[in-house]
Amino acid sequence: MADAHDSSHHHRYDHHDWDSPEYVSDWASGQDQKEKARQEPFQVLAETIPYDKAVPIRILDVGAGYGALTQFLLSRFPNATAICQDGSVEMAKLGQERMHHLKGRFEYALCDFSKPGWTRKLTGPFEAVVSAIAIHNAGSPKIIERIYSDIFPLVKNGGCFINFDRERPPLEDQMKWLRKAGFQDVQRFWTGETRALFGGFKR
Ligand SMILES: C[S@@+](CC[C@H](N)C(=O)[O-])C[C@H]1O[C@@H](n2cnc3c(N)ncnc32)[C@H](O)[C@@H]1O
């Protein structure tokens, strides 16, 4: 899997170790304290999804982890369901526990988004493809560009792809790749200190 430091190592993403139960558990407890700070961009994300809150939309959360964004969206869209895509069995386990109360409204799909063909397991279309602080883990700009073009066919006409992530690679490049993939009205919806909320629509 993608690793900026050792591409021959198959169990690490960037400097993280998402396959380690200890690493995942530590990351999740650290993240819990930061969760409050994410409420604002998550709220903007929910408002940017171009559907009425009552519509039974299908959501794909790319690199969903334990499902922080999925949970947030399923509470705002009470008739929605979600596919939580992730490459880490440990994260999926944690997500099953943490989202127990949402049983029946979400499923995990395990695959590595840095590998071509990762979307084969994902049955679209989705009204909303979303992602939070995950895609930068793919490491190389070329791979991120490809991931954006892989996502486009999964989005339903009238739907959107919205990503909350680091501005690394530079946001201008990422927005260019989104336009190249076919998304329209590509824009930044919210800006934080180190992260941005950006994406586009499929018309
Ligand atoms: C920083 S966590 C974010 C999790 C969640 N989206 C959130 O905001 O709480 C990054 C997630 O991306 C997943 N991930 C990283 N690289 C991946 C890859 N190549 N394929 C699939 N998932 C990957 C990790 O397993 C991890 O769950």
The ligand as a Gaussian input file, in Angstrom:
#p B3LYP/6-31G(d) Opt

LIG

0 1
 C       -6.670000      10.146000       9.230000
 S       -7.739000       8.762000       9.058000
 C       -9.283000       9.562000       8.755000
 C      -10.448000       8.676000       9.023000
 C      -11.819000       9.359000       8.915000
 N      -12.111000       9.776000       7.548000
 C      -11.909000      10.526000       9.843000
 O      -11.907000      11.666000       9.376000
 O      -12.004000      10.313000      11.067000
 C       -7.271000       8.157000       7.464000
 C       -8.002000       6.911000       7.067000
 O       -7.661000       6.608000       5.712000
 C       -7.433000       5.218000       5.588000
 N       -6.498000       5.021000       4.478000
 C       -5.260000       5.552000       4.357000
 N       -4.699000       5.154000       3.195000
 C       -5.607000       4.349000       2.589000
 C       -5.619000       3.636000       1.373000
 N       -4.564000       3.656000       0.549000
 N       -6.712000       2.926000       1.041000
 C       -7.787000       2.912000       1.875000
 N       -7.839000       3.566000       3.059000
 C       -6.755000       4.274000       3.403000
 C       -6.864000       4.789000       6.922000
 O       -7.056000       3.411000       7.157000
 C       -7.655000       5.672000       7.874000
 O       -8.829000       5.051000       8.310000

